């Protein structure tokens, strides 16, 4: 007989839907007229990948699909398994097909963790129908899965559950006498349900885990916001995958909010990342990049303020240092914007790659030795400080066999207005110099 300890199953596992009618959320792919729902109802299996955040029902949906189509369900974890385990699963699938004439759904959790050769191992058996492949991933499949595998599956995007979905799931668990907490006669007020659905952050598993902890700690079978605050006080529950899809989505949102001159949205995304456990030094580095890429010479003070914020974080640490980063973010969001240097740099880099190893003109070379002077190094160089207005009008600074180019086009914002005026006046002097020479 199994012991009570060994037979224990968490509430989140016990409450997994058994029928598709119990499944909550993802109506955008499971609505009555949606292709996936129609395929399930008609028993037409096809290989697919579920892409979405944790706790959105990827594993549960895969099991329900297998059950609805009367297929054998085999699961493989990409974290714990290798090619040997894949082969063993394929052999089982062949056995069910040959002996029982039964289809097999092979479910691969966290499929993005498999390398190329491991992913390739599925291909022949997806092709010949030995298995219906269902993968689950929290990462963008276009980055993490082989093109060969992607071309053989359909990707379905699962969304974070909204608070109404989470409330439904909580109430299901509270009212279910067989699998849930219905037999405990728990008293939970509406405010506590509201708080649970909020802090779950779209993750049904998290909501049920917190509910189960609360039920274990509840005095007189009563769950209120005070009890939940005690459970939650030791750490953030916000979703933040350091290095995953959500990570890059949020830093992208922060960068675009700064570029779009929206300090409020920029602060929101900054605090979301900090609340989720992001390294503030990573954000500080990215803020310096924003100052250079999107503010540039329209307000050169921006990059200095960004560097000062980085240094403040180094000296003060958390949480005081984050305020300096927030200050820099707000300043950059409000500052005049220019990507003129960024654009000029990319264009010049492209020319540098395509133009080959053109030699530096002799007049631009230093001549520290007699030999170099005898070879005309530096000959004819015009020292700008000795020229009228400190500018050598008409001088050529590109390679001899390369025409002068304009990469930098200042925008009509901030300090670059003055820079543009200065450059225009210098180019006018160049034109006059050429006219005199001609």
C-alpha positions in Angstrom: 0.0 0.0 0.0 1.4 3.4 -0.8 2.0 5.7 2.1 0.1 8.9 2.5 3.3 10.9 1.7 3.9 9.0 -1.5 0.3 9.3 -2.7 0.1 13.0 -2.1 -0.7 15.1 -5.2 -0.7 18.9 -5.2 -3.9 20.6 -5.7 -2.8 22.0 -9.0 -2.3 18.5 -10.3 -5.5 17.1 -8.8 -7.5 19.9 -10.5 -6.3 19.3 -14.0 -9.3 19.2 -16.3 -10.4 15.7 -17.3 -12.7 16.8 -20.1 -12.2 19.6 -22.6 -15.4 21.2 -21.2 -13.6 21.8 -17.9 -10.7 23.6 -19.6 -10.7 27.4 -18.8 -9.1 30.0 -21.0 -7.5 30.1 -24.5 -10.8 30.7 -26.2 -8.9 32.3 -29.1 -7.8 28.8 -30.2 -10.5 26.6 -28.5 -13.7 28.5 -29.5 -16.3 26.4 -31.2 -15.4 27.7 -34.7 -11.7 27.6 -34.2 -9.6 25.1 -36.3 -8.0 23.5 -33.3 -11.3 22.9 -31.6 -12.8 21.5 -34.8 -9.9 19.2 -35.3 -10.2 17.9 -31.7 -14.0 17.4 -32.0 -13.5 15.5 -35.2 -10.6 13.4 -33.8 -8.2 14.7 -36.4 -4.7 14.7 -34.8 -1.9 16.9 -36.2 1.5 17.7 -34.8 1.7 21.1 -33.0 3.6 23.2 -30.6 2.1 25.2 -27.7 3.9 28.4 -27.0 3.0 30.4 -23.9 3.9 31.4 -20.3 4.0 28.9 -17.4 0.7 27.9 -16.0 -1.4 28.5 -19.1 -2.5 24.9 -19.6 -0.1 23.6 -22.2 0.4 20.1 -20.7 -3.2 19.8 -19.7 -4.4 20.7 -23.2 -2.0 18.1 -24.7 -3.5 15.4 -22.4 -7.0 16.5 -23.3 -6.3 16.3 -27.0 -5.0 12.8 -26.6 -8.0 11.7 -24.5 -10.5 13.3 -26.9 -8.9 11.5 -29.9 -8.5 8.2 -28.0 -4.7 8.2 -28.5 -2.0 6.9 -26.2 -0.3 9.7 -24.3 3.5 9.5 -23.8 5.4 12.4 -22.2 9.1 13.2 -22.4 10.8 16.1 -20.6 13.5 17.9 -22.5 15.1 18.8 -19.2 15.7 15.2 -18.1 15.7 13.2 -21.4 18.1 12.5 -24.2 18.0 10.7 -27.6 17.9 7.3 -25.8 14.6 8.3 -24.1 13.2 9.6 -27.4 14.0 6.2 -29.0 12.3 4.4 -26.2 9.2 6.5 -26.6 9.1 5.9 -30.3 9.3 2.1 -29.7 6.3 2.4 -27.4 4.4 4.3 -30.0 5.2 1.6 -32.6 4.0 -1.1 -30.2 0.7 0.7 -29.6 0.3 1.2 -33.4 1.2 -2.4 -34.4 -0.5 -4.3 -31.5 -3.5 -2.1 -30.7 -3.9 0.0 -33.9 -3.8 3.0 -31.6 -2.4 6.5 -32.3 0.2 8.0 -30.0 0.6 11.6 -28.9 4.2 12.2 -27.9 4.3 15.2 -25.6 7.6 17.0 -25.2 7.7 19.5 -22.3 10.1 22.4 -22.6 11.0 21.2 -26.1 13.2 24.3 -26.6 15.8 22.7 -24.4 16.4 19.9 -26.9 19.4 20.6 -29.2 19.3 20.2 -33.0 20.2 16.5 -33.1 17.6 15.7 -30.5 14.9 17.7 -32.3 15.9 16.0 -35.6 15.3 12.6 -34.0 11.5 13.2 -34.1 11.3 14.1 -37.8 11.1 10.6 -39.5 8.4 9.5 -37.0 6.3 12.6 -37.4 6.6 12.1 -41.2 5.5 8.5 -41.2 2.7 9.0 -38.6 4.2 6.9 -35.9 3.6 9.8 -33.5 1.6 12.9 -33.3 4.1 15.4 -31.9 3.0 18.0 -29.4 5.7 20.3 -27.9 5.4 22.8 -25.2 7.6 25.8 -24.8 7.8 29.1 -23.0 10.3 30.4 -25.6 9.7 31.8 -29.1 9.7 28.7 -31.4 11.1 30.6 -34.3 14.3 31.1 -32.3 14.5 27.8 -30.4 13.2 25.1 -32.8 14.7 23.8 -36.0 13.2 25.0 -39.2 12.7 21.3 -40.2 10.7 20.6 -37.1 8.8 23.9 -37.3 7.8 23.2 -40.9 6.0 20.0 -39.7 4.0 21.4 -36.9 1.5 24.1 -36.3 2.3 26.6 -33.6 -0.5 27.7 -31.2 0.1 30.7 -28.9 -1.4 30.3 -25.4 -2.0 33.5 -23.5 -1.7 34.3 -19.9 -5.0 33.7 -18.1 -6.9 36.8 -17.2 -8.2 37.4 -13.7 -11.7 36.2 -14.5 -10.2 32.9 -15.7 -8.1 32.6 -12.5 -11.2 33.3 -10.3 -13.1 30.5 -12.2 -10.3 28.1 -11.5 -10.1 29.0 -7.8 -13.8 28.6 -7.4 -13.7 25.2 -9.2 -11.1 24.0 -6.6 -13.1 25.4 -3.7 -16.3 23.6 -4.8 -14.9 20.3 -5.9 -15.4 17.7 -3.2 -13.5 14.9 -4.9 -10.3 16.5 -6.3 -10.4 20.0 -4.7 -11.0 21.6 -1.4 -14.8 21.3 -1.3 -14.7 18.9 1.7 -12.8 21.4 3.9 -15.7 23.9 4.1 -13.3 26.8 3.7 -14.6 30.3 4.2 -12.8 32.7 1.7 -14.0 36.2 1.2 -14.3 38.0 -2.1 -11.3 40.3 -1.4 -9.1 37.3 -0.9 -10.2 35.7 -4.2 -9.6 39.0 -5.9 -6.1 39.2 -4.4 -5.3 35.6 -5.3 -6.4 36.1 -8.9 -4.2 39.2 -9.1 -1.0 37.9 -7.6 -1.2 34.7 -9.7 -0.1 36.8 -12.6 -2.0 34.8 -15.2 -0.6 31.4 -13.9 -3.2 28.9 -12.9 -0.7 26.6 -11.2 0.6 29.5 -9.1 -3.0 30.4 -8.1 -3.8 26.9 -6.9 -0.5 26.4 -5.1 -1.1 29.6 -3.2 -4.7 28.5 -2.4 -3.4 25.2 -1.1 -0.9 26.8 1.1 -3.5 29.2 2.4 -5.9 26.3 3.1 -3.2 24.5 5.1 -2.5 27.6 7.2 -6.1 28.8 7.6 -7.3 29.1 11.2 -10.9 28.1 11.6 -11.0 27.3 7.9 -11.0 31.0 7.1 -8.9 32.6 4.3 -8.6 36.4 4.2 -6.3 39.0 2.7 -4.3 39.2 6.0 -3.4 35.5 5.7 -2.5 35.9 2.0 -0.3 38.9 2.8 1.6 36.8 5.3 2.1 34.1 2.6 3.2 36.6 0.0 5.4 38.9 2.1 8.7 36.9 1.5 9.0 37.5 -2.2 7.7 38.7 -5.5 5.5 36.4 -7.6 5.7 38.3 -10.8 6.7 36.4 -13.9 10.1 37.2 -15.1 12.3 34.8 -17.0 15.8 36.0 -16.9 17.0 35.4 -20.4 13.8 34.1 -21.9 11.1 35.5 -24.2 9.4 37.6 -21.5 12.8 39.1 -20.5 13.5 40.4 -24.0 9.9 41.5 -24.5 10.0 43.7 -21.4 13.4 45.3 -22.1 12.1 46.0 -25.7 9.0 47.6 -24.2 11.2 49.8 -21.9 13.5 50.8 -24.8 10.6 51.7 -27.1 8.8 53.7 -24.4 12.0 55.8 -23.9 12.3 56.2 -27.7 8.6 57.1 -27.8 9.0 59.9 -25.2 6.7 58.2 -22.7 8.3 58.5 -19.2 5.3 56.9 -17.5 5.3 53.7 -19.6 9.1 53.6 -19.4 8.9 53.7 -15.6 6.3 51.0 -15.6 8.4 48.5 -17.6 11.5 49.4 -15.6 9.7 48.7 -12.3 8.2 45.5 -13.8 11.7 44.2 -14.5 13.1 45.2 -11.1 10.1 43.7 -9.3 10.7 40.5 -11.3 14.3 40.2 -10.2 16.2 41.6 -13.2 19.8 42.6 -12.5 19.7 46.4 -12.3 23.2 46.5 -13.9 21.8 45.0 -17.0 19.1 47.7 -17.2 21.8 50.4 -16.5 23.9 49.1 -19.5 20.8 49.2 -21.7 19.9 52.7 -20.6 23.4 53.9 -21.7 22.7 52.2 -25.1 19.3 54.1 -25.3 21.1 57.4 -24.6 23.5 56.8 -27.4 21.1 55.3 -29.9 18.0 57.3 -29.5 19.0 60.6 -27.9 22.5 61.0 -29.2 23.7 64.5 -29.9 20.2 66.0 -29.6 21.0 66.0 -25.9 24.5 64.8 -25.1 23.8 65.2 -21.4 21.7 62.0 -21.7 24.6 59.6 -22.0 26.4 61.3 -19.1 23.3 61.0 -16.9 23.0 57.3 -17.9 26.6 56.7 -16.9 26.1 58.5 -13.6 23.1 56.3 -12.9 25.2 53.2 -13.6 27.9 54.4 -11.3 25.4 55.3 -8.6 24.0 51.8 -8.7 27.6 50.4 -8.3 28.2 52.7 -5.3 24.8 52.5 -3.5 23.5 49.1 -4.6 19.9 48.1 -4.2 17.3 49.5 -3.7 18.8 53.1 -3.6 20.7 52.8 -6.9 17.5 51.9 -8.8 16.2 55.4 -8.2 19.1 56.9 -10.1 18.4 54.6 -13.0 14.8 55.6 -12.9 15.9 59.3 -13.0 18.0 58.6 -16.1 15.1 56.7 -17.7 12.7 59.6 -17.1 15.2 62.2 -18.4 15.9 60.2 -21.6 12.2 59.7 -22.2 11.7 63.4 -22.0 14.8 64.4 -23.9 15.0 65.5 -27.5 15.5 62.4 -29.7 18.0 61.7 -32.5 19.2 58.5 -34.0 21.4 60.4 -36.5 24.7 59.1 -35.1 23.3 55.6 -34.8 22.2 55.7 -38.5 25.5 57.3 -39.6 27.5 54.7 -37.7 25.7 51.7 -39.4 26.1 53.3 -42.8 29.7 54.0 -42.3 30.3 50.5 -41.0 28.7 49.0 -44.1 31.0 51.1 -46.3 34.0 50.1 -44.2 33.1 46.4 -44.8 32.6 46.8 -48.5 35.4 49.2 -49.4 38.2 46.9 -48.5 41.6 48.0 -47.1 42.0 51.4 -48.7 45.2 53.1 -47.7 45.3 56.2 -45.6 46.3 59.2 -47.8 49.9 60.3 -47.3 48.9 63.8 -46.1 46.9 62.3 -43.2 49.7 60.0 -41.9 52.0 60.9 -39.0 55.7 61.2 -39.8 57.6 60.6 -36.5 60.8 59.4 -38.3 63.1 60.8 -41.1 62.3 57.8 -43.2 58.6 58.5 -43.1 59.1 62.2 -43.9 61.3 61.2 -46.9 58.4 59.1 -48.1 56.1 62.1 -47.9 54.2 61.0 -44.9 52.2 64.1 -43.7 53.3 66.2 -46.6 50.7 68.8 -47.5 48.6 68.3 -44.4 46.8 71.5 -43.4 46.7 72.0 -39.6 43.1 73.2 -39.0 44.0 75.4 -36.1 46.2 77.5 -38.3 43.4 78.0 -40.9 40.9 80.8 -40.9 38.0 80.0 -38.5 40.0 76.9 -37.4 38.8 75.0 -40.5 40.7 73.7 -43.5 38.1 74.3 -46.1 38.2 71.9 -49.0 40.5 69.4 -47.3 39.9 65.7 -48.2 39.9 63.2 -45.3 38.7 60.1 -47.0 41.0 57.7 -48.9 42.3 59.2 -52.2 40.3 56.8 -54.4 37.1 57.3 -52.4 34.7 60.2 -52.8 33.7 62.2 -49.7 30.5 60.9 -48.2 27.9 62.3 -45.8 26.8 59.8 -43.1 25.7 62.1 -40.4 22.5 64.1 -40.9 21.5 65.9 -37.7 17.9 66.1 -36.9 15.9 69.3 -36.4 15.7 68.7 -32.6 17.7 69.7 -29.5 21.3 70.5 -29.8 21.5 68.9 -33.3 19.8 72.0 -34.6 23.0 73.9 -33.8 25.2 71.1 -35.1 23.3 71.0 -38.4 23.8 74.8 -38.8 27.5 74.4 -38.1 28.0 71.6 -40.5 26.0 73.5 -43.2 28.3 76.5 -42.8 31.4 74.3 -43.1 30.2 72.6 -46.2 29.5 76.0 -47.7 33.1 76.9 -47.1 34.2 73.6 -48.8 32.1 74.6 -51.9 33.7 78.0 -52.0 37.2 76.5 -51.7 36.5 74.2 -54.7 35.2 77.1 -56.7 38.4 79.1 -56.1 40.6 76.1 -57.0 38.7 75.6 -60.2 
